[in-house]
Amino acid sequence: MPLLEWIAIVAAAAYGAAAGSLLPRATYRLSVEPGEPWRRSCPQGHPLGGGVRGVLGPATCDACAGSQEPQEAYGRGRRAPAVWGALSCAGLTAAVGLRPELAVWLLVVPVALLLATVDLAVMRLPDMLTLPLAVGTAALLGLAALLPDAGGSWRRALGGGLVLAGAFFVLFVISPRAVAFGDVKLALSVGVALGWYGWGVLFTGAFLGFLSAAGYGFALMATGRARRNSAMAFGPFMVLGAMAGVALGGLAV
């Protein structure tokens, strides 16, 4: 592997770690039950503020840090998003190489990780993330397709988004308990990303998402932490399957 690609992998890992470290506060604010407003204060009631600093950053409260009040659950899991961000960005860079679409994947990763963590916490995929992610992914891939050495097809990406979202919509109609409408909207982004590299990659990534979800579900039942009719967040496995499929597609180009 050329030295430039090694440098790119290290830089991508650093970027992913930095981006992931900004997600805990956003995860906390968005991890609420449907119908409830986004959180505006820490568990002790101190306002988190507005603007970018009020949304992005570690899940810590300056007011709590300056007092003797306990922070309870606020602030747990601060390292995990940074680790996942670093691994995801480095892995995608190693697989895709220095092609134009790599910039799109690196921009998508933090949003995808945020959606996955929120869905794990409260089984909810906020529209404020899923819909802009779909539009943004499609638009950015359209720009990447205009550049030399692009590894995929923009038209096929758009088709992939429509096909996968349509398939998930059918599953939602058949079994709303198994597939939520938020999963349908996330499928738009996943289908666009996977369809960029071809229909085989689209099928593979979608299959890997279902396979990993099934494996996790069986593990929960085997350990007595879930039953056959228990609801389970599917978004994280869609994201996992998408990343795996994009990596495989990048390697195959």
Backbone torsions as a table, in degrees:
resi	resn	phi	psi	omega
1	MET	NA	129.5	-179.0
2	PRO	-59.9	154.0	-178.9
3	LEU	-58.9	-36.8	-178.7
4	LEU	-61.4	-37.0	179.7
5	GLU	-70.3	-36.7	176.0
6	TRP	-63.0	-41.7	178.0
7	ILE	-62.5	-41.7	179.1
8	ALA	-62.9	-39.5	179.6
9	ILE	-64.3	-44.5	179.1
10	VAL	-64.4	-42.8	178.8
11	ALA	-63.7	-39.7	178.8
12	ALA	-65.2	-39.5	178.0
13	ALA	-63.2	-41.9	178.7
14	ALA	-64.6	-41.9	177.4
15	TYR	-62.2	-46.2	-179.4
16	GLY	-61.9	-40.0	178.2
17	ALA	-65.7	-41.6	179.6
18	ALA	-65.8	-44.4	179.5
19	ALA	-65.5	-41.7	179.4
20	GLY	-63.8	-33.9	-179.5
21	SER	-68.2	-15.6	179.0
22	LEU	-89.6	-5.6	-173.0
23	LEU	-84.7	-25.9	-174.3
24	PRO	-55.7	-40.3	-178.7
25	ARG	-67.9	-41.3	177.4
26	ALA	-64.0	-39.3	178.0
27	THR	-61.0	-44.7	179.4
28	TYR	-62.1	-43.8	-175.8
29	ARG	-69.1	-33.0	-176.5
30	LEU	-91.4	-12.6	-175.8
31	SER	-83.6	71.5	177.9
32	VAL	-128.2	159.1	-179.9
33	GLU	-69.8	152.8	178.2
34	PRO	-54.4	136.7	-179.7
35	GLY	93.2	-17.1	178.9
36	GLU	-90.9	148.6	178.7
37	PRO	-72.0	154.2	176.6
38	TRP	-60.4	145.9	-178.4
39	ARG	-66.2	139.5	179.4
40	ARG	-120.3	-1.1	-178.1
41	SER	-143.2	162.2	177.2
42	CYS	-75.0	173.3	-179.2
43	PRO	-58.3	-22.6	179.3
44	GLN	-89.8	-0.5	176.3
45	GLY	94.7	3.0	178.3
46	HIS	-77.7	130.5	-179.7
47	PRO	-63.5	141.0	-179.5
48	LEU	-86.5	-12.1	178.3
49	GLY	88.0	176.6	-179.4
50	GLY	-113.2	-171.8	-179.6
51	GLY	72.3	-168.8	-177.3
52	VAL	-64.3	-41.0	-178.8
53	ARG	-64.6	-27.1	178.6
54	GLY	-77.4	-14.7	-176.7
55	VAL	-110.1	-42.2	-175.4
56	LEU	-107.1	141.6	177.6
57	GLY	138.3	-179.3	178.3
58	PRO	-68.8	154.1	-178.9
59	ALA	-82.9	66.4	177.4
60	THR	-130.2	156.6	-178.1
61	CYS	-120.7	121.9	179.8
62	ASP	-62.0	-37.3	179.8
63	ALA	-65.8	-39.7	177.9
64	CYS	-68.3	-39.0	-179.2
65	ALA	-64.5	-29.7	-179.4
66	GLY	-87.8	0.8	178.9
67	SER	-125.6	-176.1	179.8
68	GLN	-98.7	10.1	-178.2
69	GLU	-74.4	135.5	177.6
70	PRO	-69.1	150.5	-179.1
71	GLN	-96.1	0.0	178.6
72	GLU	50.7	-133.6	-174.8
73	ALA	-77.4	-14.3	-176.4
74	TYR	-65.4	122.5	178.8
75	GLY	107.2	-5.0	177.5
76	ARG	-71.0	152.7	174.7
77	GLY	68.8	31.6	-177.1
78	ARG	-71.5	-27.5	-176.6
79	ARG	-83.8	-30.9	-174.5
80	ALA	-58.3	-46.7	179.6
81	PRO	-61.4	-36.5	178.8
82	ALA	-66.7	-40.3	179.3
83	VAL	-66.3	-46.9	179.2
84	TRP	-64.2	-38.0	177.9
85	GLY	-63.5	-43.6	179.8
86	ALA	-64.6	-45.5	-178.8
87	LEU	-65.4	-42.2	-178.1
88	SER	-64.9	-48.6	-177.1
89	CYS	-67.7	-40.0	178.4
90	ALA	-66.5	-42.2	-180.0
91	GLY	-64.6	-42.9	178.8
92	LEU	-66.0	-38.1	178.9
93	THR	-65.5	-41.2	178.7
94	ALA	-65.0	-36.7	-176.5
95	ALA	-80.3	-42.7	-173.7
96	VAL	-84.3	-33.9	-176.6
97	GLY	78.9	-170.6	-174.4
98	LEU	-87.0	57.8	175.3
99	ARG	-100.5	158.9	-174.4
100	PRO	-56.1	-35.4	-176.0
101	GLU	-70.1	-14.4	178.8
102	LEU	-59.0	-39.5	178.8
103	ALA	-60.0	-36.0	178.8
104	VAL	-65.8	-46.5	-178.8
105	TRP	-61.8	-39.8	-178.4
106	LEU	-67.4	-33.3	176.9
107	LEU	-73.6	-31.6	-177.4
108	VAL	-76.1	-33.2	-172.9
109	VAL	-53.1	-51.2	-178.3
110	PRO	-59.6	-40.3	179.4
111	VAL	-66.2	-41.2	179.0
112	ALA	-63.4	-41.5	178.3
113	LEU	-65.7	-38.5	177.7
114	LEU	-63.3	-44.4	177.7
115	LEU	-60.8	-42.6	-178.6
116	ALA	-63.4	-43.1	-177.7
117	THR	-70.6	-37.3	177.0
118	VAL	-65.8	-42.0	-179.7
119	ASP	-64.6	-38.5	176.6
120	LEU	-63.8	-36.0	-176.1
121	ALA	-74.6	-45.3	-172.5
122	VAL	-133.8	11.4	-178.6
123	MET	50.6	55.1	-179.3
124	ARG	-145.9	136.2	176.5
125	LEU	-117.6	99.2	-173.2
126	PRO	-61.1	137.1	176.9
127	ASP	-59.7	-31.3	-177.9
128	MET	-65.6	-11.5	176.6
129	LEU	-111.1	-44.5	-173.4
130	THR	-66.2	-44.5	-176.2
131	LEU	-70.7	-47.9	175.0
132	PRO	-61.2	-32.5	178.8
133	LEU	-64.1	-42.2	179.7
134	ALA	-64.5	-47.7	-179.8
135	VAL	-64.9	-44.5	-178.7
136	GLY	-64.6	-42.0	179.2
137	THR	-62.6	-44.8	179.8
138	ALA	-64.0	-43.7	-178.1
139	ALA	-66.5	-43.7	-178.5
140	LEU	-67.8	-37.4	176.1
141	LEU	-67.1	-32.0	174.8
142	GLY	-61.6	-40.2	176.4
143	LEU	-68.5	-41.2	179.8
144	ALA	-62.2	-34.3	-179.1
145	ALA	-65.6	-21.2	-179.8
146	LEU	-82.0	-12.7	-175.8
147	LEU	-92.7	154.3	178.1
148	PRO	-63.6	150.8	175.1
149	ASP	68.4	14.8	174.4
150	ALA	-62.1	140.3	-171.9
151	GLY	-97.4	7.0	-176.6
152	GLY	-144.1	-168.9	-177.6
153	SER	-121.7	126.2	-179.3
154	TRP	-69.5	-41.6	178.9
155	ARG	-61.6	-41.2	178.7
156	ARG	-66.8	-34.9	177.5
157	ALA	-62.8	-44.9	178.0
158	LEU	-62.8	-41.9	176.8
159	GLY	-62.4	-40.1	178.6
160	GLY	-61.9	-39.7	177.6
161	GLY	-62.6	-44.0	-179.8
162	LEU	-66.9	-41.5	-178.4
163	VAL	-65.5	-47.5	-177.0
164	LEU	-69.2	-40.3	177.2
165	ALA	-63.5	-38.4	177.2
166	GLY	-63.8	-41.6	178.6
167	ALA	-63.6	-42.3	178.9
168	PHE	-68.5	-32.5	177.5
169	PHE	-64.7	-39.5	176.7
170	VAL	-62.2	-43.4	178.3
171	LEU	-63.8	-36.6	178.2
172	PHE	-64.3	-42.0	179.5
173	VAL	-65.8	-39.8	-178.7
174	ILE	-70.4	-44.4	-175.7
175	SER	-144.4	84.5	-179.5
176	PRO	-61.1	-23.0	179.6
177	ARG	-73.7	-32.9	-179.1
178	ALA	-82.9	-39.9	-179.2
179	VAL	-126.0	117.1	-179.9
180	ALA	-86.5	165.4	-179.3
181	PHE	-68.1	-26.6	174.0
182	GLY	-61.7	-35.3	176.6
183	ASP	-64.9	-35.8	178.1
184	VAL	-61.9	-44.6	-179.2
185	LYS	-68.8	-37.3	175.9
186	LEU	-66.3	-32.0	179.7
187	ALA	-61.1	-26.3	175.6
188	LEU	-58.8	-50.9	179.9
189	SER	-65.5	-44.5	-179.2
190	VAL	-61.6	-43.9	179.8
191	GLY	-64.9	-39.0	177.6
192	VAL	-62.2	-46.8	-178.7
193	ALA	-63.6	-46.3	-177.9
194	LEU	-72.1	-38.6	-179.2
195	GLY	-65.0	-23.1	177.7
196	TRP	-53.3	-39.0	-177.2
197	TYR	-95.8	-1.7	175.3
198	GLY	127.6	163.8	-178.0
199	TRP	-67.5	-32.7	176.6
200	GLY	-64.1	-40.3	177.8
201	VAL	-67.5	-38.6	177.3
202	LEU	-59.1	-48.3	179.4
203	PHE	-63.1	-44.4	-177.1
204	THR	-63.2	-47.1	-179.5
205	GLY	-63.7	-42.1	177.8
206	ALA	-64.1	-42.1	179.3
207	PHE	-63.5	-41.6	179.4
208	LEU	-63.5	-35.6	176.2
209	GLY	-62.5	-47.7	178.4
210	PHE	-64.8	-39.6	-178.4
211	LEU	-65.0	-44.8	179.9
212	SER	-66.6	-37.2	177.1
213	ALA	-64.4	-42.0	179.0
214	ALA	-64.2	-42.6	178.9
215	GLY	-62.4	-41.7	178.8
216	TYR	-66.3	-41.1	179.2
217	GLY	-63.1	-43.8	177.8
218	PHE	-62.9	-38.1	178.7
219	ALA	-64.1	-40.9	178.1
220	LEU	-63.4	-42.1	179.4
221	MET	-67.9	-37.7	-179.1
222	ALA	-65.6	-30.2	-179.7
223	THR	-95.2	4.1	176.8
224	GLY	77.4	14.1	-178.7
225	ARG	-94.4	-0.4	178.1
226	ALA	-158.5	160.8	175.8
227	ARG	-114.8	176.0	-178.0
228	ARG	-61.9	-32.3	-177.3
229	ASN	-98.3	11.5	179.8
230	SER	-73.2	139.5	176.1
231	ALA	-75.2	148.9	-177.8
232	MET	-144.0	139.5	177.3
233	ALA	-66.9	126.4	-178.4
234	PHE	-101.3	-19.4	-177.9
235	GLY	-55.2	-45.9	-179.6
236	PRO	-58.5	-34.3	-178.9
237	PHE	-77.9	-29.7	172.4
238	MET	-64.3	-43.1	178.2
239	VAL	-64.5	-43.2	179.0
240	LEU	-61.8	-45.5	179.1
241	GLY	-64.2	-37.6	179.4
242	ALA	-64.6	-44.8	-179.7
243	MET	-65.3	-41.1	178.8
244	ALA	-65.5	-43.0	179.3
245	GLY	-64.7	-42.3	178.6
246	VAL	-63.4	-40.5	178.5
247	ALA	-62.8	-44.8	178.4
248	LEU	-64.3	-39.9	177.8
249	GLY	-64.2	-40.5	177.5
250	GLY	-63.7	-38.1	178.5
251	LEU	-67.9	-32.0	-175.7
252	ALA	-79.4	-18.6	-177.4
253	VAL	-71.5	NA	NA
